């Protein structure tokens, strides 16, 4: 039995293959109406995508738009690997960690 590699151990090519595989499985789960499996597979694909990005491109103190949540913004307090930790603007102020693949640079919302 082959042990699965962690995303952090995969090459760019392997990550892209894994993302394609996960998205295809998610598409099939969605077609079959298996909502929970669809959500899990989508989340796994987002995590794998985070490993294709450079965490150094994301800066603490800056505000980013949350992809897939129009009008929602996230301010980074600190980085830990491929996770940005901070809080949602207009949210409950509770700290949370988001994979950097969920964040998109904004058009100057910083204070």
Secondary structure, DSSP 4 states (H G I P E B T S, - for coil): -PPPPPGGGS-HHHHHHHHHHHHHHHHHHHHTT-HHHHHHHHHHHHHHHHTTS-GGGS-TT-EEEETTSTT-EEEEEEEETTEEEEEETTS----EEEEGGGEEE-SS---
